[in-house]
Amino acid sequence: MAGTTAETMAAAPRRRTSPRARANARFGLVLAAPALVFVLGLVAWPAIRTTIYSLQRVSFRGEARWAGFANFRTLFADEQFRHALTTTVLYAVGFLLVSTLLGLGFALLLNTGFRGQWLARSLLIVPWACPWVMVGMIWKWFVDGEVGALNGALLALGLDGVAPLSDSTGALVVAILAGAWRQASFTGLLFLAGLQTIPREVPEAAMVDGTNAWQRLRHLTLPWLRPVIVVVVIINTIFGFMQFDTIWALTQGGPGDATSVLSIYLYQQLFVYTNTGLGSATAVVLGGIALVLGFVFVKLLYRSSTITEGVE
């Protein structure tokens, strides 16, 4: 049986690429060459240099000595690094869940017909238009224990005021909410664009069949949005692990080191302690985590090659 199969495969004519297809491929490569060179110069070369620095000991005068994996051994033996790694994971998970679920909720709400829908859709972009640093400053004033709007609202309702930035857990929660608030805006736009591609007759037919809102969401909407979910999860994961601006403007890693994530640890090693080797090793670890998680999410979530294959 195996021999027959092998003979059949050997006898089958090989598909040859036509000259026209080869010419189109060469033409596409020529068109993509400038962008490829730009990406290599902007991304690949700095990444290679950072990896090289992570394997060296660089003195204050710029002299470099080969150190192998000594920087990485020092890194993982550092309790402050391990704490920053744990905080980063907690922050990234919270950031991913809140921004994705909140963005999906915004998109589902704005996809329904109601009065002023165009205005609500326009306002959805406002948080995304704010720079990350500005988001941190806005939320810092919002939750301020003395002059913040949050305490003003609580006191108006007869409740006690709060000072979340002075508490370790509260500061981390506020940092997650601040970053997720901005990211949920972009996430909502992506989900809304995906919802617009669903043919109107498909949910209408599902309603005729007697399905409720939860069943339509689970068996129709979410499978249809699977490619969008993949993109959203990857982007939000990367933003969660790479976040620096908002946390720095909000808490600068405090109180203590409660919100000191890897990006802040990296900043301190490079620019405060001028430890180029250890800072570069931190950057390699941080980039490697984001890259591996991106591949994992693509493998787990992208089961179909088209949008409609996932619809049940």
KETI-118662 format. One record per residue: residue in three letters; x, y, z of N, C-alpha, C in turn. Coordinates in steps of 0.2 Angstrom, whole numbers, padded with zeros to 4 digits, always signed. Atoms other than C-alpha are relative to their C-alpha. Layout:
N
ALAXYZXYZXYZ;...
END
This chain:
312
MET+0004-0006+0000+0000+0000+0000+0004+0006+0000;ALA-0004-0006-0001+0014+0012+0005+0004+0001-0007;GLY-0004+0000+0006+0024+0007-0011-0005+0003-0006;THR+0005-0002+0005+0008+0010-0022-0001+0008+0001;THR+0001-0007-0001+0006+0027-0014+0006+0004-0002;ALA-0006-0003+0002+0024+0032-0017+0001+0000-0007;GLU+0000+0001+0008+0023+0026-0035-0005+0005-0003;THR+0005-0004+0003+0007+0036-0038+0003+0008+0001;MET-0002-0007-0001+0015+0052-0030+0006+0002-0005;ALA-0006-0001+0004+0031+0050-0040-0002+0001-0008;ALA+0002+0000+0007+0021+0047-0056-0004+0006-0002;ALA+0004-0006+0001+0010+0062-0053+0004+0006-0003;PRO-0004-0005+0002+0016+0077-0063+0000+0006+0005;ARG-0001-0005-0005+0023+0091-0053-0002+0007-0003;ARG+0003-0006+0002+0015+0108-0053+0006+0005-0002;ARG-0005-0005+0002+0026+0121-0062-0003+0007+0000;THR+0002-0007+0000+0025+0139-0059+0001+0003-0007;SER+0000-0003+0007+0021+0148-0075+0005+0006+0000;PRO-0005-0006+0000+0033+0162-0081-0004+0006+0002;ARG+0004-0006-0002+0019+0175-0078+0000+0000+0008;ALA+0000-0001-0007+0018+0170-0060+0007+0001+0003;ARG-0007-0001-0003+0037+0170-0057+0001+0008-0002;ALA-0001-0007+0002+0037+0187-0066-0004+0005+0005;ASN+0004-0003-0005+0023+0193-0054+0003+0000+0007;ALA-0004+0000-0006+0033+0187-0039+0006+0004+0000;ARG-0006-0005+0000+0049+0196-0044-0002+0007+0000;PHE+0002-0007+0000+0039+0212-0047-0003+0002+0007;GLY+0002-0001-0007+0031+0210-0030+0005+0001+0005;LEU-0006-0001-0004+0048+0208-0022+0003+0007-0001;VAL-0003-0007+0002+0054+0224-0031-0004+0005+0004;LEU+0005-0005-0004+0039+0234-0024+0001-0001+0007;ALA-0001+0001-0007+0042+0227-0007+0007+0001+0003;ALA-0007-0001-0002+0061+0230-0007+0001+0006+0004;PRO-0002-0006-0005+0061+0248+0000-0003-0001+0007;ALA+0003+0001-0007+0049+0243+0014+0004-0005+0004;LEU-0004+0005-0003+0059+0228+0018+0007+0003+0003;VAL-0006-0003-0003+0075+0238+0019-0001+0005+0006;PHE+0001-0005-0006+0067+0251+0030-0002-0004+0006;VAL+0002+0004-0006+0060+0238+0042+0007-0003+0003;LEU-0006+0003-0003+0077+0229+0043+0005+0006+0003;GLY-0004-0005-0003+0086+0246+0046-0004+0003+0007;LEU+0004-0003-0006+0072+0252+0059-0001-0005+0005;VAL+0002+0005-0005+0069+0235+0068+0006-0005+0001;ALA-0004+0005-0001+0081+0222+0064+0007+0002+0002;TRP-0006-0002-0002+0097+0231+0066+0001+0002+0007;PRO+0000-0001-0007+0093+0239+0083-0001-0006+0004;ALA+0001+0006-0004+0087+0222+0089+0007-0004+0000;ILE-0007+0004+0000+0104+0214+0083+0005+0003+0005;ARG-0005-0004-0005+0114+0228+0092-0002-0001+0007;THR+0002+0001-0007+0104+0226+0108+0002-0007+0002;THR-0002+0007-0002+0107+0207+0108+0007-0001+0001;ILE-0007+0000+0000+0125+0210+0105+0002+0003+0007;TYR-0002-0003-0007+0126+0222+0120-0002-0004+0006;SER+0002+0004-0006+0117+0210+0131+0005-0005+0001;LEU-0005+0005-0001+0131+0198+0129+0007+0003+0001;GLN-0006-0003-0001+0144+0211+0133+0000+0004+0007;ARG+0000-0005-0006+0150+0222+0148+0003+0006-0003;VAL-0002-0007+0003+0150+0240+0142+0002+0005+0006;SER-0002-0005-0005+0160+0252+0153-0003+0007-0002;PHE+0003-0007+0000+0155+0270+0156+0004+0004-0006;ARG-0003-0003+0005+0168+0275+0143-0001-0003-0007;GLY+0002+0003+0006+0160+0264+0130+0004-0006-0002;GLU-0004+0006+0002+0173+0250+0130-0004-0006+0002;ALA+0004+0006-0001+0165+0233+0128+0004-0006+0000;ARG-0003+0006-0001+0171+0216+0134-0005-0006-0001;TRP+0004+0006+0001+0163+0199+0129-0002-0003+0007;ALA+0002+0003-0006+0153+0192+0144-0004-0006-0001;GLY+0004+0006+0000+0143+0178+0137-0007+0001+0003;PHE+0007-0001-0003+0127+0175+0146+0000+0002+0008;ALA-0001-0002-0007+0134+0183+0162-0006+0005+0002;ASN+0005-0005-0002+0121+0198+0161-0006-0004+0001;PHE+0006+0003-0001+0107+0186+0160+0000-0004+0006;ARG-0001+0003-0007+0113+0176+0175-0001+0005+0005;THR+0001-0005-0005+0114+0192+0185-0007+0002+0000;LEU+0007-0002+0001+0097+0197+0178-0005-0004+0004;PHE+0005+0004-0003+0088+0182+0184+0001-0002+0008;ALA-0002+0000-0007+0097+0182+0201-0002+0006+0004;ASP+0002-0007-0003+0091+0200+0204-0007-0001+0003;GLU+0007+0000-0003+0076+0200+0216-0004+0006-0003;GLN+0004-0006+0003+0071+0217+0209-0003-0002-0007;PHE+0003+0002+0007+0070+0210+0191-0005-0005+0001;ARG+0005+0005-0001+0060+0195+0197-0007+0003+0002;HIS+0006-0003-0002+0048+0206+0205-0003+0004-0006;ALA+0002-0003+0005+0047+0217+0190-0003-0004-0006;LEU+0003+0005+0005+0044+0202+0179-0007-0002+0002;THR+0007+0002-0002+0029+0196+0190-0005+0006-0001;THR+0004-0006+0001+0022+0214+0190-0002+0001-0007;THR+0002-0001+0007+0023+0215+0171-0005-0006-0002;VAL+0005+0005+0002+0014+0198+0169-0007+0002+0003;LEU+0007-0002-0003+0000+0204+0181-0003+0006-0004;TYR+0002-0006+0004-0001+0221+0172-0002-0002-0007;ALA+0002+0002+0007-0001+0213+0155-0006-0004-0001;VAL+0007+0004+0000-0015+0200+0159-0006+0004+0001;GLY+0006-0004-0002-0026+0213+0167-0001+0005-0006;PHE+0000-0004+0006-0022+0225+0152-0004-0003-0005;LEU+0003+0004+0005-0027+0212+0140-0007-0002+0001;LEU+0007+0002-0001-0043+0206+0148-0004+0006+0000;VAL+0005-0006-0001-0050+0224+0152+0000+0003-0007;SER+0000-0004+0007-0045+0232+0135-0004-0004-0005;THR+0003+0004+0005-0051+0217+0125-0008+0000+0001;LEU+0007+0001-0001-0068+0214+0134-0003+0007+0000;LEU+0003-0006+0000-0071+0233+0136-0001+0002-0007;GLY+0001-0002+0008-0068+0236+0117-0005-0004-0003;LEU+0005+0004+0002-0079+0222+0113-0007+0002+0002;GLY+0007-0003-0002-0093+0229+0123-0001+0006-0003;PHE+0001-0006+0004-0091+0246+0115-0002-0002-0007;ALA+0001+0002+0007-0091+0238+0098-0007-0003-0001;LEU+0007+0003+0000-0107+0228+0102-0005+0005+0001;LEU+0005-0005-0002-0116+0243+0109+0000+0005-0006;LEU+0000-0005+0006-0111+0255+0094-0002-0004-0006;ASN+0003+0003+0007-0116+0242+0081-0007-0001+0000;THR+0007+0000+0000-0134+0243+0087-0002+0007-0002;GLY+0003-0006+0002-0145+0256+0080-0003+0004+0005;PHE+0003-0005-0006-0149+0271+0092+0001+0007-0002;ARG+0000-0007+0002-0151+0289+0091+0007+0003+0003;GLY-0007-0003-0002-0134+0299+0091+0006-0006-0001;GLN-0005+0005+0001-0125+0283+0085+0007+0003-0003;TRP-0006-0003+0003-0113+0293+0074+0004+0004+0005;LEU-0004-0003-0005-0108+0304+0089+0004-0004+0004;ALA-0003+0004-0004-0105+0290+0100+0006-0004-0003;ARG-0005+0003+0003-0094+0282+0087+0006+0004-0001;SER-0006-0005+0000-0084+0298+0085+0003+0001+0006;LEU-0003-0001-0006-0081+0299+0103+0004-0006+0002;LEU-0004+0006-0002-0074+0282+0104+0007+0000-0002;ILE-0007-0001+0002-0058+0288+0095+0003+0005+0005;VAL-0003-0005-0004-0055+0301+0108+0005-0002+0005;PRO-0006+0002-0004-0045+0291+0121+0006-0003-0004;TRP-0005+0003+0004-0035+0283+0107+0004+0006-0003;ALA-0004-0006+0003-0030+0301+0101+0004+0003+0006;CYS-0004-0003-0005-0023+0305+0118+0007-0004+0001;PRO-0006+0003-0001-0004+0301+0120+0000-0004+0007;TRP-0001+0004-0006+0001+0288+0133+0001+0004+0006;VAL-0002-0004-0006+0009+0300+0144-0006+0005+0003;MET+0005-0004-0002-0006+0311+0144-0006-0004+0004;VAL+0005+0005-0004-0017+0296+0149+0002-0001+0007;GLY-0003+0000-0007-0006+0294+0164-0001+0006+0004;MET+0001-0006-0004-0007+0312+0169-0008+0001+0001;ILE+0007-0001-0001-0026+0312+0167-0003-0004+0005;TRP+0002+0005-0005-0029+0297+0177+0003+0002+0007;LYS-0003-0002-0006-0017+0303+0190-0004+0006+0004;TRP+0004-0005-0003-0027+0319+0193-0007-0003+0002;PHE+0006+0003-0001-0043+0309+0192-0001-0004+0007;VAL+0000+0004-0006-0039+0297+0206+0004+0004+0006;ASP-0004-0003-0006-0029+0310+0217-0004+0000+0006;GLY+0003+0001-0006-0033+0308+0235-0003+0007+0003;GLU+0002-0006-0003-0035+0327+0238-0005+0004-0005;VAL+0003-0005+0005-0041+0336+0222-0003-0004-0006;GLY+0002+0004+0006-0046+0321+0211-0008+0000-0001;ALA+0007+0000+0002-0063+0320+0202-0004-0006+0003;LEU+0003+0006-0003-0066+0302+0209-0002+0001+0007;ASN+0002-0002-0007-0066+0308+0227-0005+0005+0000;GLY+0006-0005+0000-0077+0323+0223-0006-0004-0001;ALA+0007+0003+0001-0090+0311+0216-0002-0005+0006;LEU+0001+0004-0006-0088+0299+0231-0003+0004+0006;LEU+0002-0004-0005-0090+0313+0243-0007+0003-0001;ALA+0007-0003+0002-0105+0320+0234-0005-0005+0001;LEU+0005+0005-0001-0113+0303+0236+0000-0002+0007;GLY+0000+0001-0008-0109+0303+0255+0004-0006+0001;LEU-0005+0006-0001-0095+0290+0253+0007+0003+0002;ASP-0006-0002-0002-0078+0290+0260+0005+0001-0006;GLY-0004-0001+0005-0064+0296+0249+0006-0005+0000;VAL-0005+0005+0000-0050+0285+0243+0006+0003-0003;ALA-0006-0003+0003-0032+0287+0238+0004-0007-0002;PRO-0002+0006+0003-0028+0272+0227+0008+0000-0002;LEU-0007-0001+0002-0011+0278+0222+0005-0001+0005;SER-0004+0001-0005-0004+0276+0239+0000-0007+0003;ASP+0001+0007-0002-0009+0258+0240+0003-0004-0005;SER-0003+0004+0005+0001+0244+0231-0004-0003-0005;THR+0005+0003+0005-0014+0235+0224-0004+0005-0003;GLY+0004-0005+0003-0024+0250+0221+0004+0004-0006;ALA-0004-0003+0005-0009+0258+0211+0000-0004-0006;LEU+0000+0004+0006-0008+0243+0200-0006-0001-0004;VAL+0006+0000+0003-0026+0242+0197-0002+0006-0004;VAL+0001-0007+0004-0027+0261+0192+0004+0000-0006;ALA-0004+0000+0005-0012+0258+0181-0003-0004-0006;ILE+0003+0004+0005-0021+0244+0172-0006+0003-0003;LEU+0006-0004+0003-0037+0254+0170+0002+0005-0004;ALA-0002-0006+0004-0028+0269+0164+0002-0002-0007;GLY-0002+0003+0007-0019+0259+0150-0006-0003-0004;ALA+0005+0004+0003-0034+0248+0146-0005+0005-0003;TRP+0004-0005+0002-0045+0264+0145+0001+0003-0007;ARG-0002-0003+0007-0035+0271+0130+0000-0006-0005;GLN-0001+0005+0005-0032+0254+0122-0007-0003-0002;ALA+0007+0002+0001-0051+0249+0123-0003+0004-0006;SER+0002-0004+0006-0054+0263+0111+0002-0003-0007;PHE-0003+0003+0007-0043+0256+0097-0003-0007-0001;THR+0003+0007+0001-0049+0238+0101-0007+0001-0002;GLY+0007-0001+0002-0067+0244+0100-0001+0002-0008;LEU+0000-0001+0007-0064+0251+0083+0002-0006-0005;LEU-0002+0006+0003-0056+0235+0077-0006-0005+0000;PHE+0006+0004+0000-0071+0225+0083-0006+0003-0004;LEU+0005-0003+0004-0083+0237+0076+0000-0001-0007;ALA-0002+0001+0007-0075+0236+0059-0002-0007-0002;GLY+0002+0007+0002-0077+0217+0060-0007-0002+0000;LEU+0007+0001+0000-0095+0218+0065-0003+0002-0006;GLN+0003-0003+0006-0099+0228+0050+0001-0005-0006;THR-0001+0004+0005-0093+0214+0039-0005-0006+0000;ILE+0005+0005-0001-0107+0202+0046-0006+0002-0005;PRO+0006-0002+0004-0121+0201+0033-0006+0001+0004;ARG+0006-0001-0004-0137+0208+0040-0005-0006+0000;GLU+0005+0005+0000-0147+0193+0035+0002-0006+0004;VAL-0002+0005-0004-0136+0181+0045-0003+0000+0007;PRO+0003+0000-0007-0141+0187+0063-0008+0000-0001;GLU+0007+0000+0001-0159+0190+0056-0002-0007+0000;ALA+0002+0007+0001-0160+0172+0051+0001-0004+0007;ALA-0001+0003-0007-0153+0167+0068-0006+0001+0005;MET+0005-0002-0004-0166+0177+0077-0007-0004-0002;VAL+0006+0003+0003-0180+0169+0066+0000-0008+0003;ASP-0001+0007-0003-0173+0152+0072-0001-0001+0007;GLY+0001+0000-0007-0176+0157+0090+0006+0000+0004;THR-0006-0001-0004-0159+0160+0096+0000+0006+0004;ASN+0000-0006-0004-0156+0172+0110+0006+0004-0001;ALA-0006-0004+0002-0143+0186+0111+0007-0004+0002;TRP-0006+0004-0002-0130+0175+0121+0002-0005-0006;GLN-0001+0005+0005-0132+0161+0108+0003+0003-0006;ARG-0003-0003+0007-0129+0173+0093+0007+0003+0001;LEU-0007-0003-0002-0114+0181+0102+0005-0006+0000;ARG-0005+0005-0001-0106+0164+0106+0001-0004-0007;HIS-0001+0004+0006-0110+0154+0090+0000+0004-0007;LEU+0000-0004+0006-0111+0168+0077+0005+0006+0000;THR-0005-0006+0000-0102+0184+0082+0007-0001+0001;LEU-0007+0001-0002-0087+0178+0091+0004-0005-0006;PRO-0003+0004+0006-0083+0164+0077+0002+0005-0006;TRP-0001-0004+0006-0085+0177+0064+0006+0005+0001;LEU-0006-0005-0002-0073+0189+0073+0006-0003+0002;ARG-0006+0004-0002-0060+0176+0076+0007+0003-0003;PRO-0006-0003+0002-0047+0184+0064+0001+0007+0004;VAL-0001-0006-0003-0050+0201+0072+0002-0001+0008;ILE-0002+0002-0007-0049+0193+0090+0008-0001+0000;VAL-0007+0002+0000-0032+0186+0085+0005+0007+0000;VAL-0004-0006+0000-0025+0203+0080-0001+0004+0006;VAL+0001-0004-0006-0033+0212+0095+0004-0003+0006;VAL-0004+0003-0005-0025+0199+0107+0007+0001-0001;ILE-0007-0001+0001-0008+0200+0099+0002+0007+0002;ILE-0002-0007-0001-0008+0219+0099+0000+0002+0007;ASN+0001-0002-0007-0015+0221+0117+0005-0003+0004;THR-0006+0003-0004-0002+0208+0123+0006+0004+0000;ILE-0006-0003+0001+0012+0217+0116+0000+0007+0003;PHE+0001-0006-0003+0006+0234+0122+0000-0001+0008;GLY+0000+0002-0007+0003+0226+0139+0007-0001+0003;PHE-0007+0001-0003+0021+0220+0141+0005+0006-0001;MET-0004-0005+0002+0029+0235+0133-0002+0007+0003;GLN+0003-0006-0003+0019+0248+0143+0006+0004+0004;PHE-0004-0004-0004+0030+0262+0150-0003+0007+0002;ASP+0002-0007+0000+0023+0280+0147-0005+0001+0005;THR+0005-0001-0004+0007+0278+0156+0002-0001+0008;ILE-0002+0002-0007+0014+0269+0172+0005+0006+0002;TRP-0005-0005-0003+0029+0282+0173-0004+0006+0002;ALA+0004-0006-0002+0017+0297+0172-0004-0001+0006;LEU+0005+0001-0005+0005+0289+0184+0003-0001+0007;THR-0003+0002-0007+0016+0282+0198+0008-0001+0000;GLN-0007+0001+0000+0034+0281+0192+0003-0006+0003;GLY-0001+0006-0003+0034+0263+0198-0002-0001+0007;GLY+0002+0000-0007+0028+0267+0215-0007-0002+0001;PRO-0004-0001-0006+0022+0266+0228+0005-0005+0002;GLY-0006+0005+0000+0039+0258+0232+0002-0003-0007;ASP-0001+0003+0006+0041+0246+0218-0006-0004-0003;ALA+0006+0003+0001+0023+0241+0217-0002-0001-0008;THR+0002+0000+0008+0020+0246+0198+0007+0000-0004;SER-0007+0000+0004+0039+0244+0193+0000-0006-0005;VAL+0000+0005+0005+0037+0234+0177+0006-0001-0003;LEU-0007+0002+0003+0051+0227+0166+0002+0006-0004;SER-0002-0006+0004+0051+0243+0155+0003+0005+0005;ILE-0003-0005-0004+0054+0254+0170+0006-0003+0003;TYR-0006+0003-0002+0067+0242+0176+0005+0001-0005;LEU-0004-0001+0006+0075+0243+0159+0003+0007+0000;TYR-0001-0007+0000+0074+0262+0160+0006+0002+0005;GLN-0005-0001-0006+0083+0262+0177+0007-0002-0002;GLN-0007+0004+0002+0097+0250+0171+0004+0004-0005;LEU-0004-0003+0006+0101+0260+0155+0001+0007+0002;PHE-0001-0007+0000+0098+0278+0160+0002+0003+0007;VAL-0002-0002-0007+0100+0279+0179+0006-0003+0002;TYR-0006+0003-0002+0113+0266+0182+0005-0001-0005;THR-0005+0000+0006+0121+0267+0165+0003-0007-0001;ASN-0002+0007+0001+0122+0248+0164-0003-0003-0006;THR+0002+0001+0006+0121+0245+0146-0001-0008-0001;GLY+0001+0007+0001+0123+0226+0146-0006-0003+0004;LEU+0006+0003-0004+0110+0222+0160-0006+0003-0003;GLY+0006-0003+0003+0098+0235+0152-0002-0004-0007;SER+0001+0004+0006+0100+0226+0135-0002-0007+0001;ALA+0002+0007-0001+0098+0209+0142-0008+0000+0002;THR+0008+0000-0002+0081+0215+0150-0004+0002-0006;ALA+0004-0001+0006+0076+0222+0133-0001-0007-0004;VAL+0000+0006+0004+0080+0205+0125-0005-0005+0003;VAL+0005+0004-0003+0070+0196+0138-0007+0002-0001;LEU+0007-0003+0001+0055+0208+0136-0002-0001-0007;GLY+0002+0001+0007+0055+0207+0117-0001-0008-0001;GLY+0001+0007+0001+0057+0188+0118-0007-0002+0003;ILE+0006+0002-0003+0042+0186+0129-0006+0002-0004;ALA+0005-0003+0004+0031+0197+0118+0000-0004-0006;LEU+0000+0004+0007+0037+0187+0102-0003-0007+0001;VAL+0002+0007-0001+0034+0170+0110-0008+0000+0001;LEU+0008+0000-0001+0016+0175+0116-0003+0002-0006;GLY+0003-0001+0007+0012+0182+0099-0001-0006-0004;PHE+0000+0006+0004+0016+0166+0091-0005-0005+0003;VAL+0004+0005-0003+0007+0156+0104-0008+0002-0001;PHE+0007-0002+0001-0009+0166+0102-0002-0001-0007;VAL+0001+0001+0007-0008+0165+0083-0002-0008-0001;LYS+0001+0007+0000-0007+0146+0085-0006-0003+0003;LEU+0006+0002-0003-0021+0144+0097-0006+0003-0003;LEU+0006-0003+0002-0033+0156+0090-0002+0000-0008;TYR+0002-0001+0007-0031+0157+0071-0001-0007-0003;ARG+0002+0007+0002-0039+0140+0067-0002+0000-0007;SER+0002+0000+0007-0046+0145+0050+0003+0005-0004;SER-0004-0005+0005-0039+0154+0035-0005+0005-0003;THR+0005-0005+0002-0055+0163+0031-0005+0002+0006;ILE+0005-0002-0005-0068+0173+0041-0005-0005+0001;THR+0006+0004-0001-0082+0162+0038+0001-0007+0002;GLU-0001+0007-0002-0074+0145+0042-0002-0001+0007;GLY+0001+0001-0007-0076+0148+0060-0008+0001+0002;VAL+0007-0001-0001-0095+0152+0059-0004-0007+0001;GLU+0003+0006-0001-0105+0138+0067-0008+0000-0003;
END
